[in-house]
Amino acid sequence: MVALTMSSFDYPIGPIFIIVGIVVMFYLWTQYRQKMELIKKGESLIKIDSLEQMKTNHLSKGIIAITLSLGILSGYFLEGYTSLNSWVAYSTMLLLFFGIGALVFYGLIKNQ
């Protein structure tokens, strides 16, 4: 009885990789040309609105990270100095400090 096996030549993997590579290179080259045209015209690659959005995005992440770390620290102290379960101590403190961080961020953005 003859066993049916497929060799690596039965599938056109090489030409598929070549076609995908050509498409990716064409896309990257087009993006590069568009950016060079913008630079020649003297226009900015980043819009002013997106810069402000990036600043507020990083501010919100920083405030939330700081308040969550304070929540973990206070959960550690709450677990150690009270008879609360560790899950209850950490989860309540994380939620509490996440809420405080969100309110602080809202207050900062509202005043701007």
mmCIF file of the C-alpha atoms, coordinates in Angstrom:
data_MODEL
# 
_entry.id   MODEL 
# 
loop_
_atom_site.group_PDB 
_atom_site.id 
_atom_site.type_symbol 
_atom_site.label_atom_id 
_atom_site.label_alt_id 
_atom_site.label_comp_id 
_atom_site.label_asym_id 
_atom_site.label_entity_id 
_atom_site.label_seq_id 
_atom_site.pdbx_PDB_ins_code 
_atom_site.Cartn_x 
_atom_site.Cartn_y 
_atom_site.Cartn_z 
_atom_site.occupancy 
_atom_site.B_iso_or_equiv 
_atom_site.pdbx_formal_charge 
_atom_site.auth_seq_id 
_atom_site.auth_comp_id 
_atom_site.auth_asym_id 
_atom_site.auth_atom_id 
_atom_site.pdbx_PDB_model_num 
ATOM 1   C CA . MET A 1 1   ? 0.000   0.000  0.000  1.00 0.00 ? 1   MET A CA 1 
ATOM 2   C CA . VAL A 1 2   ? 1.319   3.416  -0.889 1.00 0.00 ? 2   VAL A CA 1 
ATOM 3   C CA . ALA A 1 3   ? 1.179   6.132  1.758  1.00 0.00 ? 3   ALA A CA 1 
ATOM 4   C CA . LEU A 1 4   ? -0.047  9.455  0.550  1.00 0.00 ? 4   LEU A CA 1 
ATOM 5   C CA . THR A 1 5   ? 2.214   12.259 1.741  1.00 0.00 ? 5   THR A CA 1 
ATOM 6   C CA . MET A 1 6   ? 2.304   15.872 0.807  1.00 0.00 ? 6   MET A CA 1 
ATOM 7   C CA . SER A 1 7   ? 5.613   17.448 0.117  1.00 0.00 ? 7   SER A CA 1 
ATOM 8   C CA . SER A 1 8   ? 6.430   21.045 0.803  1.00 0.00 ? 8   SER A CA 1 
ATOM 9   C CA . PHE A 1 9   ? 6.101   21.784 -2.921 1.00 0.00 ? 9   PHE A CA 1 
ATOM 10  C CA . ASP A 1 10  ? 2.361   21.101 -2.948 1.00 0.00 ? 10  ASP A CA 1 
ATOM 11  C CA . TYR A 1 11  ? 1.573   24.447 -1.318 1.00 0.00 ? 11  TYR A CA 1 
ATOM 12  C CA . PRO A 1 12  ? 2.640   27.751 -2.926 1.00 0.00 ? 12  PRO A CA 1 
ATOM 13  C CA . ILE A 1 13  ? 4.031   29.217 0.308  1.00 0.00 ? 13  ILE A CA 1 
ATOM 14  C CA . GLY A 1 14  ? 6.968   30.991 -1.301 1.00 0.00 ? 14  GLY A CA 1 
ATOM 15  C CA . PRO A 1 15  ? 4.949   33.047 -3.784 1.00 0.00 ? 15  PRO A CA 1 
ATOM 16  C CA . ILE A 1 16  ? 2.413   33.920 -1.069 1.00 0.00 ? 16  ILE A CA 1 
ATOM 17  C CA . PHE A 1 17  ? 5.172   35.330 1.154  1.00 0.00 ? 17  PHE A CA 1 
ATOM 18  C CA . ILE A 1 18  ? 6.598   37.265 -1.776 1.00 0.00 ? 18  ILE A CA 1 
ATOM 19  C CA . ILE A 1 19  ? 3.213   38.792 -2.670 1.00 0.00 ? 19  ILE A CA 1 
ATOM 20  C CA . VAL A 1 20  ? 2.485   39.754 0.941  1.00 0.00 ? 20  VAL A CA 1 
ATOM 21  C CA . GLY A 1 21  ? 5.979   41.247 1.242  1.00 0.00 ? 21  GLY A CA 1 
ATOM 22  C CA . ILE A 1 22  ? 5.488   43.330 -1.898 1.00 0.00 ? 22  ILE A CA 1 
ATOM 23  C CA . VAL A 1 23  ? 2.143   44.653 -0.656 1.00 0.00 ? 23  VAL A CA 1 
ATOM 24  C CA . VAL A 1 24  ? 3.606   45.588 2.749  1.00 0.00 ? 24  VAL A CA 1 
ATOM 25  C CA . MET A 1 25  ? 6.614   47.300 1.163  1.00 0.00 ? 25  MET A CA 1 
ATOM 26  C CA . PHE A 1 26  ? 4.350   49.263 -1.217 1.00 0.00 ? 26  PHE A CA 1 
ATOM 27  C CA . TYR A 1 27  ? 2.187   50.405 1.716  1.00 0.00 ? 27  TYR A CA 1 
ATOM 28  C CA . LEU A 1 28  ? 5.216   51.496 3.773  1.00 0.00 ? 28  LEU A CA 1 
ATOM 29  C CA . TRP A 1 29  ? 6.748   53.308 0.786  1.00 0.00 ? 29  TRP A CA 1 
ATOM 30  C CA . THR A 1 30  ? 3.478   55.170 0.168  1.00 0.00 ? 30  THR A CA 1 
ATOM 31  C CA . GLN A 1 31  ? 3.274   56.243 3.811  1.00 0.00 ? 31  GLN A CA 1 
ATOM 32  C CA . TYR A 1 32  ? 6.892   57.440 3.677  1.00 0.00 ? 32  TYR A CA 1 
ATOM 33  C CA . ARG A 1 33  ? 6.226   59.494 0.526  1.00 0.00 ? 33  ARG A CA 1 
ATOM 34  C CA . GLN A 1 34  ? 3.140   61.104 2.074  1.00 0.00 ? 34  GLN A CA 1 
ATOM 35  C CA . LYS A 1 35  ? 5.094   62.103 5.175  1.00 0.00 ? 35  LYS A CA 1 
ATOM 36  C CA . MET A 1 36  ? 7.927   63.541 3.073  1.00 0.00 ? 36  MET A CA 1 
ATOM 37  C CA . GLU A 1 37  ? 5.428   65.638 1.100  1.00 0.00 ? 37  GLU A CA 1 
ATOM 38  C CA . LEU A 1 38  ? 3.964   67.015 4.331  1.00 0.00 ? 38  LEU A CA 1 
ATOM 39  C CA . ILE A 1 39  ? 7.449   67.903 5.574  1.00 0.00 ? 39  ILE A CA 1 
ATOM 40  C CA . LYS A 1 40  ? 8.281   69.637 2.275  1.00 0.00 ? 40  LYS A CA 1 
ATOM 41  C CA . LYS A 1 41  ? 5.099   71.710 2.579  1.00 0.00 ? 41  LYS A CA 1 
ATOM 42  C CA . GLY A 1 42  ? 6.063   72.661 6.124  1.00 0.00 ? 42  GLY A CA 1 
ATOM 43  C CA . GLU A 1 43  ? 3.054   71.049 7.748  1.00 0.00 ? 43  GLU A CA 1 
ATOM 44  C CA . SER A 1 44  ? 3.229   69.209 11.048 1.00 0.00 ? 44  SER A CA 1 
ATOM 45  C CA . LEU A 1 45  ? 2.867   65.454 11.084 1.00 0.00 ? 45  LEU A CA 1 
ATOM 46  C CA . ILE A 1 46  ? 1.004   65.600 14.411 1.00 0.00 ? 46  ILE A CA 1 
ATOM 47  C CA . LYS A 1 47  ? -2.113  67.698 14.708 1.00 0.00 ? 47  LYS A CA 1 
ATOM 48  C CA . ILE A 1 48  ? -2.467  70.074 17.677 1.00 0.00 ? 48  ILE A CA 1 
ATOM 49  C CA . ASP A 1 49  ? -5.673  68.402 18.847 1.00 0.00 ? 49  ASP A CA 1 
ATOM 50  C CA . SER A 1 50  ? -3.970  65.025 19.029 1.00 0.00 ? 50  SER A CA 1 
ATOM 51  C CA . LEU A 1 51  ? -1.154  66.522 21.137 1.00 0.00 ? 51  LEU A CA 1 
ATOM 52  C CA . GLU A 1 52  ? -3.664  67.837 23.672 1.00 0.00 ? 52  GLU A CA 1 
ATOM 53  C CA . GLN A 1 53  ? -5.454  64.519 23.637 1.00 0.00 ? 53  GLN A CA 1 
ATOM 54  C CA . MET A 1 54  ? -2.176  62.676 24.285 1.00 0.00 ? 54  MET A CA 1 
ATOM 55  C CA . LYS A 1 55  ? -1.393  64.988 27.209 1.00 0.00 ? 55  LYS A CA 1 
ATOM 56  C CA . THR A 1 56  ? -4.752  64.400 28.881 1.00 0.00 ? 56  THR A CA 1 
ATOM 57  C CA . ASN A 1 57  ? -4.506  60.680 28.175 1.00 0.00 ? 57  ASN A CA 1 
ATOM 58  C CA . HIS A 1 58  ? -1.126  60.437 29.888 1.00 0.00 ? 58  HIS A CA 1 
ATOM 59  C CA . LEU A 1 59  ? -2.335  62.610 32.762 1.00 0.00 ? 59  LEU A CA 1 
ATOM 60  C CA . SER A 1 60  ? -5.319  60.333 33.367 1.00 0.00 ? 60  SER A CA 1 
ATOM 61  C CA . LYS A 1 61  ? -3.167  57.200 33.283 1.00 0.00 ? 61  LYS A CA 1 
ATOM 62  C CA . GLY A 1 62  ? -0.665  58.740 35.690 1.00 0.00 ? 62  GLY A CA 1 
ATOM 63  C CA . ILE A 1 63  ? -3.301  59.822 38.196 1.00 0.00 ? 63  ILE A CA 1 
ATOM 64  C CA . ILE A 1 64  ? -5.028  56.433 38.072 1.00 0.00 ? 64  ILE A CA 1 
ATOM 65  C CA . ALA A 1 65  ? -1.703  54.584 38.478 1.00 0.00 ? 65  ALA A CA 1 
ATOM 66  C CA . ILE A 1 66  ? -0.737  56.677 41.513 1.00 0.00 ? 66  ILE A CA 1 
ATOM 67  C CA . THR A 1 67  ? -4.109  56.273 43.196 1.00 0.00 ? 67  THR A CA 1 
ATOM 68  C CA . LEU A 1 68  ? -4.217  52.524 42.489 1.00 0.00 ? 68  LEU A CA 1 
ATOM 69  C CA . SER A 1 69  ? -0.787  52.109 44.057 1.00 0.00 ? 69  SER A CA 1 
ATOM 70  C CA . LEU A 1 70  ? -2.039  54.036 47.092 1.00 0.00 ? 70  LEU A CA 1 
ATOM 71  C CA . GLY A 1 71  ? -5.013  51.661 47.137 1.00 0.00 ? 71  GLY A CA 1 
ATOM 72  C CA . ILE A 1 72  ? -2.716  48.625 47.173 1.00 0.00 ? 72  ILE A CA 1 
ATOM 73  C CA . LEU A 1 73  ? -0.651  50.157 49.970 1.00 0.00 ? 73  LEU A CA 1 
ATOM 74  C CA . SER A 1 74  ? -3.707  51.007 52.057 1.00 0.00 ? 74  SER A CA 1 
ATOM 75  C CA . GLY A 1 75  ? -5.136  47.522 51.410 1.00 0.00 ? 75  GLY A CA 1 
ATOM 76  C CA . TYR A 1 76  ? -1.911  46.032 52.750 1.00 0.00 ? 76  TYR A CA 1 
ATOM 77  C CA . PHE A 1 77  ? -2.152  48.124 55.919 1.00 0.00 ? 77  PHE A CA 1 
ATOM 78  C CA . LEU A 1 78  ? -5.875  47.409 56.266 1.00 0.00 ? 78  LEU A CA 1 
ATOM 79  C CA . GLU A 1 79  ? -5.248  43.678 55.989 1.00 0.00 ? 79  GLU A CA 1 
ATOM 80  C CA . GLY A 1 80  ? -2.393  43.756 58.482 1.00 0.00 ? 80  GLY A CA 1 
ATOM 81  C CA . TYR A 1 81  ? -3.981  45.898 61.184 1.00 0.00 ? 81  TYR A CA 1 
ATOM 82  C CA . THR A 1 82  ? -7.591  44.703 61.036 1.00 0.00 ? 82  THR A CA 1 
ATOM 83  C CA . SER A 1 83  ? -9.306  41.332 60.948 1.00 0.00 ? 83  SER A CA 1 
ATOM 84  C CA . LEU A 1 84  ? -10.566 41.835 57.381 1.00 0.00 ? 84  LEU A CA 1 
ATOM 85  C CA . ASN A 1 85  ? -10.070 39.183 54.755 1.00 0.00 ? 85  ASN A CA 1 
ATOM 86  C CA . SER A 1 86  ? -7.263  40.053 52.331 1.00 0.00 ? 86  SER A CA 1 
ATOM 87  C CA . TRP A 1 87  ? -9.587  39.921 49.294 1.00 0.00 ? 87  TRP A CA 1 
ATOM 88  C CA . VAL A 1 88  ? -12.009 42.361 50.923 1.00 0.00 ? 88  VAL A CA 1 
ATOM 89  C CA . ALA A 1 89  ? -9.254  44.734 52.039 1.00 0.00 ? 89  ALA A CA 1 
ATOM 90  C CA . TYR A 1 90  ? -7.519  44.917 48.662 1.00 0.00 ? 90  TYR A CA 1 
ATOM 91  C CA . SER A 1 91  ? -10.637 45.024 46.492 1.00 0.00 ? 91  SER A CA 1 
ATOM 92  C CA . THR A 1 92  ? -12.350 47.756 48.494 1.00 0.00 ? 92  THR A CA 1 
ATOM 93  C CA . MET A 1 93  ? -9.251  49.910 48.682 1.00 0.00 ? 93  MET A CA 1 
ATOM 94  C CA . LEU A 1 94  ? -8.507  49.515 44.975 1.00 0.00 ? 94  LEU A CA 1 
ATOM 95  C CA . LEU A 1 95  ? -12.066 50.480 44.040 1.00 0.00 ? 95  LEU A CA 1 
ATOM 96  C CA . LEU A 1 96  ? -12.093 53.377 46.488 1.00 0.00 ? 96  LEU A CA 1 
ATOM 97  C CA . PHE A 1 97  ? -8.806  54.822 45.280 1.00 0.00 ? 97  PHE A CA 1 
ATOM 98  C CA . PHE A 1 98  ? -9.717  54.251 41.631 1.00 0.00 ? 98  PHE A CA 1 
ATOM 99  C CA . GLY A 1 99  ? -12.812 56.343 42.200 1.00 0.00 ? 99  GLY A CA 1 
ATOM 100 C CA . ILE A 1 100 ? -10.807 59.029 43.977 1.00 0.00 ? 100 ILE A CA 1 
ATOM 101 C CA . GLY A 1 101 ? -8.321  59.124 41.085 1.00 0.00 ? 101 GLY A CA 1 
ATOM 102 C CA . ALA A 1 102 ? -11.104 59.412 38.529 1.00 0.00 ? 102 ALA A CA 1 
ATOM 103 C CA . LEU A 1 103 ? -12.680 62.287 40.474 1.00 0.00 ? 103 LEU A CA 1 
ATOM 104 C CA . VAL A 1 104 ? -9.320  64.081 40.805 1.00 0.00 ? 104 VAL A CA 1 
ATOM 105 C CA . PHE A 1 105 ? -8.748  63.757 37.059 1.00 0.00 ? 105 PHE A CA 1 
ATOM 106 C CA . TYR A 1 106 ? -12.250 65.041 36.331 1.00 0.00 ? 106 TYR A CA 1 
ATOM 107 C CA . GLY A 1 107 ? -11.661 67.993 38.642 1.00 0.00 ? 107 GLY A CA 1 
ATOM 108 C CA . LEU A 1 108 ? -8.397  68.874 36.915 1.00 0.00 ? 108 LEU A CA 1 
ATOM 109 C CA . ILE A 1 109 ? -9.870  68.637 33.430 1.00 0.00 ? 109 ILE A CA 1 
ATOM 110 C CA . LYS A 1 110 ? -13.003 70.557 34.406 1.00 0.00 ? 110 LYS A CA 1 
ATOM 111 C CA . ASN A 1 111 ? -10.908 73.520 35.647 1.00 0.00 ? 111 ASN A CA 1 
ATOM 112 C CA . GLN A 1 112 ? -8.932  73.789 32.401 1.00 0.00 ? 112 GLN A CA 1 
# 
